[in-house]
Amino acid sequence: MGKIERAAKAVATADRDVTLKAAEQRDRPVVKATGLLAEIGDQPQLVATSIGTAVIGLIARRPDMIRGGVRMLAAHAAATFVKSAIKSSIDRTRPKQAIEDGKAKFEPGDSDDHEQTSFPSGHTAGAVAVARAASRDIGGAGAPAAVISGMVAVAQPLTGKHYLSDLVVGAAVGWIAEALVSAVFDRVAPVIEAQVATGPATDANA
């Protein structure tokens, strides 16, 4: 076995052992409470937060919040698409299930069993994407959004839902998805805003 293979095996072993050790705390009240709070990173909550931000912006006449809400929604959609594609091609037993069964798998597959779709963390991907999107447009949103997305990620291994490597890949998915969305968004949004500001063109000869 070469150095690279040994290193990869050592990382995989550490990933599994550390996560399973953390998941042993999953029944503690404080961990359960943290897990419930971290559900803000679930898809319905993030979609509602994104739409709600845009609506508040419309009501308050805050263009930054309107842009932020739309960007958040688009970034979340992109991150969800990518993580779903990965999940549909890889089977990985969630830590909690691995502890209960005494066995786990991590291999190519297309299982639709929730307990076999640990990789990557969708909560983390969505939370990171939305947090990054919010920080681009809404003043003062960066730090709170980062803290919330961090809390969502940290809760996953403690509650036995994801391995540490699931979080790393999920965060990367969210980060990259948001960056790609924003690259397009920053080109398109100013054009749309300019058209809205000037209103529909009128015929001078009418």
Buried (B, 14 or more C-beta within 10 A) or exposed (E): EEEEEEEEEEEEEEBBEEBBEBBEBBEEEEBBEBBEEBEBBBBEBBBEBBBEBBEBBEEEEBBBBBBBBBBBBBBBBBBBEBBBEBBEEBBBBBBBBBBEEEEBEBEEBEBEEEBBBBBBBBBBBBBBBBBBBBBBBBEEBBEEBBEBBBBBBBBBBBBBBBBBBBBBBBBBBBBBBBBBBBEEBEEEBEEEEEEEEEEEEEEEEE
